[in-house]
Amino acid sequence: MRRHDVLVVGAGLAGQRAALAAIEAGCDVAIVSKLHPLRSHSGAAQGGINAAVGAEDSVDTHIYDTVKGSDYLGDQDAIEFFCREAGPTVVEMEHFGTIFSRGEDGSLARRPFGGAGFPRTIYAADRTGLALLQAIHERLSTEAFTLYEEWDLVSVLVRDERCLGIVAFDRRSGAFETIAARAVVIATGPAGRVYGRTTNAHSCTGDGVAAAYRAGAFLKDMEFVQFHPTALLESAILITEGARGEGGILKNVKGERFMVKYAPHVQDLASRDVVSRAIWTEVKEGRGFPGDYVHLELMHLGRERIESRLEEICDFSRKFAGVDPVVEPIPVMPAQHYMMGGVGTDIHGATNVAGLFSAGEAACVSIHGANRLGGNSLLETLVFGKEAGIAAAKYAKGASASPATEKDAAADEERLRAMMKRTDGEEPAAIRTEMQRVMDTQVGIYRSFPPLADALQRIRALKARYANVRIRDSSKAFNLNLTDTLEAGNLLDLAEAIIVGAIARTESRGAHARTDYPKRDDAGWMRHTLAAIGRDGPKLSYSPVAFTRWEPKERVY
């Protein structure tokens, strides 16, 4: 049976950074990933990574902007730690070989991003995530570790409140195996495919988050789902906030720069929740273009600036929307983009389950609170990936060998093979599509009780149907029907947690905007939602928000 000291599930920026930290601590480390590491969704991040390195900027300003951006739900001790690590993290990544864009004086180029008091978003044109991912992969590849590539996570093993490892299956052989570990780090990234209209890749199905939840870990603040203001109309491909940071402007069908009404001080560079709601309002009140969208204009920036700093955006717009942003506006509409919630952790990635850690978008520390600022997510993967790797290694060195056995894998395999033997049953793809339709139409930018309650009923009906799902493909090698089935189950569990949390939170805060409770309620809801799995669905409890220096006040941009 396979055994390791530290097992990292997920090979994006957070997972690879965690693995590197654990290796440097002297542990035997393995990574399990359903994708090649360079295909991880971290590579889709475009705009940049935040760090207060400019002479006019300061770490305290970065901290305050992040606290304010979170609508005061972010834990301020974690935010302070996070922002103070930003500068050293960017320098480290540069030393690892990241080729950042430069200013005329040779310094790191920075662009403004929404909700930031100063231009502090360091970038590599509009491919920052890919540049960072390539650099960390090259650095990690100089070390000795085991990579289980194209392996799917089935379950996280927990007995006596201690994590023992995982069960996974190898797509090449179809074999189900127990991988025992003294410590496990969940870094499987987002669950954006719970929605149909999303900027997330098809593989972003929250596998580690759902598996940790089913194993007893708390999910934290799942009701807070970020919608990015600017995604291409039909494909939902991301149009980076960097486009507005470079000077792009939003206009409605009347030719009005409408963000003046919603954020008079910063206009198009307000925080993402504010801009997304503004676009939605313009469209729903009849000021959108036929087909329900608005325009993002870049033409006034000039060809050289657009094609040098936003090369990928030019390619996407031309290939997938049939427009040339040098001479035409880009049709955009918000799409689901990021999950503020995830596996609840402390600053060092530890969960409520001994030996189980998490980092990146799969985790909720919480630094983003009710709304994430652009440029903070890439930083989060590296800062807290490193912390989780260090903490997991420390735990592993003091832990006894995992008692996990091959019987653990056999139990999961028996359950899934039974689905293959059915002669009739539900199609996982049909269930997944219906779930996405429910989430898109009833759990979106604006929410209220009747649609949320109906959505919960529909998702629970889909979960009941999922119990009778059929895996048509009975082959072993590269059984993607099996993968789809596992992913659909993960998404259903997370959809239910999102909706239950959204129904319970009777206020509007950050990305959670309820039309029936339009005001923020600090007296009743200045607290984190914790969801634990129960027989009849998520069981909610709450924990306090950590405050250090900044008291809550009205968030104005």
Secondary structure as GFF3:
##gff-version 3
##sequence-region A 1 557
A	DSSP	beta_strand	2	9	.	.	.	ID=ss1
A	DSSP	alpha_helix	13	24	.	.	.	ID=ss2
A	DSSP	beta_strand	29	33	.	.	.	ID=ss3
A	DSSP	three_ten_helix	37	39	.	.	.	ID=ss4
A	DSSP	three_ten_helix	41	44	.	.	.	ID=ss5
A	DSSP	beta_strand	49	50	.	.	.	ID=ss6
A	DSSP	alpha_helix	59	69	.	.	.	ID=ss7
A	DSSP	alpha_helix	76	84	.	.	.	ID=ss8
A	DSSP	alpha_helix	86	95	.	.	.	ID=ss9
A	DSSP	beta_strand	110	111	.	.	.	ID=ss10
A	DSSP	beta_strand	121	122	.	.	.	ID=ss11
A	DSSP	alpha_helix	128	140	.	.	.	ID=ss12
A	DSSP	beta_strand	146	149	.	.	.	ID=ss13
A	DSSP	beta_strand	151	159	.	.	.	ID=ss14
A	DSSP	beta_strand	162	170	.	.	.	ID=ss15
A	DSSP	beta_strand	176	186	.	.	.	ID=ss16
A	DSSP	three_ten_helix	192	194	.	.	.	ID=ss17
A	DSSP	alpha_helix	207	214	.	.	.	ID=ss18
A	DSSP	beta_strand	219	220	.	.	.	ID=ss19
A	DSSP	beta_strand	225	232	.	.	.	ID=ss20
A	DSSP	alpha_helix	242	245	.	.	.	ID=ss21
A	DSSP	beta_strand	249	251	.	.	.	ID=ss22
A	DSSP	alpha_helix	259	262	.	.	.	ID=ss23
A	DSSP	three_ten_helix	267	269	.	.	.	ID=ss24
A	DSSP	alpha_helix	272	284	.	.	.	ID=ss25
A	DSSP	beta_strand	294	297	.	.	.	ID=ss26
A	DSSP	three_ten_helix	299	301	.	.	.	ID=ss27
A	DSSP	alpha_helix	303	309	.	.	.	ID=ss28
A	DSSP	alpha_helix	311	316	.	.	.	ID=ss29
A	DSSP	pi_helix	317	321	.	.	.	ID=ss30
A	DSSP	beta_strand	330	339	.	.	.	ID=ss31
A	DSSP	beta_strand	342	344	.	.	.	ID=ss32
A	DSSP	beta_strand	356	358	.	.	.	ID=ss33
A	DSSP	three_ten_helix	360	362	.	.	.	ID=ss34
A	DSSP	beta_strand	363	364	.	.	.	ID=ss35
A	DSSP	alpha_helix	376	398	.	.	.	ID=ss36
A	DSSP	alpha_helix	406	420	.	.	.	ID=ss37
A	DSSP	alpha_helix	428	442	.	.	.	ID=ss38
A	DSSP	beta_strand	446	447	.	.	.	ID=ss39
A	DSSP	alpha_helix	449	466	.	.	.	ID=ss40
A	DSSP	alpha_helix	480	504	.	.	.	ID=ss41
A	DSSP	beta_strand	513	514	.	.	.	ID=ss42
A	DSSP	alpha_helix	522	525	.	.	.	ID=ss43
A	DSSP	beta_strand	527	534	.	.	.	ID=ss44
A	DSSP	beta_strand	537	544	.	.	.	ID=ss45
###
